[in-house]
């Protein structure tokens, strides 16, 4: 999945939380024990949202990319 995005007009209605919880249920049903994702450092609202859900920041890995 590339992005999980809730349009600004629909934020504050727990839609993002419902989507994340559905993803968590799907992962458990498929015997997965973790879900990883990235969030931009400037996206403070996103970081707060994930922390509110109980996610923790992982500083063990660095992201790399090739732009071609």
N, C-alpha and C positions, 0 to 999 in steps of 0.2 A: 504494500500500500504506500503510495507516495504522500498523501496528506489526509488528515482528518480536520475538516474545516467547518465551522458553523458561521453562517452569515451573520454580520453584526445585527441585523434586524431580529434575529432569533436568539441572540445571546441572553443569558439571565433566566432562561426557561428550563435549565438542567438538561438540555438536549446533548451537549458535549459530554456531560457526566453519564447520561444513558448510553451514548455511543461507546465511550470508554469501558463502561461496565459490560456491555454486550461483547466487546472485543475480549475482555478478560474471561468471560464465560466461554466464548468460542475457543480461546487458548486452552483453558482447563479441560474442555471436552476433547481436545486433540492432544492431551497429555503434554502440554508445553508448560514449562515452569517459570518462564519470564517473557516479558515483552520489552523491547528496547525501542527508543525513538530519540530524535533530536529536536531541540528547540533553539531558535536563534537567541543569542545572548541579550539582544535588545528587547526581546518579547517577555517583558516582566509579567504581564497579565497571564500569558501562557504558563510561565514558570509557577506562578502562584496557584493557578488552576490545577496543575499536575501535583503540586505539593499538597493541595487540599484533598486530592484523591488518595494521598498516601504514597505517591511515587517519591523516590529519592534520586538525587543527582548522582550520576556515576562519573567520577573523575579518573577512572582507571584506563579509559580508552580515548584516543584522539581520532578525530574524523579527518580523512584524507579524500581528495578528489582529483580527477584529471579533467581539465577543461580542454576540449579539443575543437 
